[in-house]
Amino acid sequence: MRLLSLKSGRLSLEFVPQELPLVRSRLAVAARKGRVPARIVQQPGATHDVVSVRGMEFILLSELGEHALISTSLTGDILLRRVARDVGRTAIRARRRQFRRELIQQAA
């Protein structure tokens, strides 16, 4: 997963299709109000889907085995940054847990 800056000034979060459920859940949590995760609405289109979260719209493209979630506003950019940061932290924690398990197995 990677976050790219586009020429338009917007951001694009690129990821593999298997990560879509993780991205959707992190998007809902990042846009939550209080403790209630935000509702995500996905409207299919001919060339792309439109994903709406709390009034922010994103374009979801699927090309060459990858998805790209593109923001259409400054607040969308901020939200995508949060999602990328949260997913990165989750991946680091998972790698640390795996490393600890391997150390424990080697010590046994």
C-alpha positions, 0 to 999 in steps of 0.5 A, a space after each residue: 500500500 502506498 500514498 501518492 501525490 497527484 499532479 492535481 494536488 490530490 492524493 491517491 491511496 494505492 493498494 491490492 484488492 485483498 486490502 479493500 476491506 482493511 481500507 474500508 474499515 480504516 476509512 470508517 474509523 478515521 472519519 468517525 464522529 465520537 466513537 461511531 464509525 462513519 458510514 461508507 457508501 459506494 456507488 458503482 459507475 461505468 469506469 470507476 466507483 464513487 465512495 462517499 464518507 461523511 460528505 467527502 467523495 473519493 474515486 475508486 479505480 481498479 486497474 491492472 490488479 490494483 485499486 486506487 482511492 483518490 481524494 477529491 478534496 483537501 479534507 479527503 486528503 487528510 483522511 487518506 493520510 490518516 488511513 495510510 498512517 493507521 494501516 502502516 501502524 497495523 502492519 508494523 505491529 503485525 510484523 513485531 508480533 510475528 518476529 516475537 513468535 519466531 524468537 520464542 519458537 527459536 528459544 524453545 
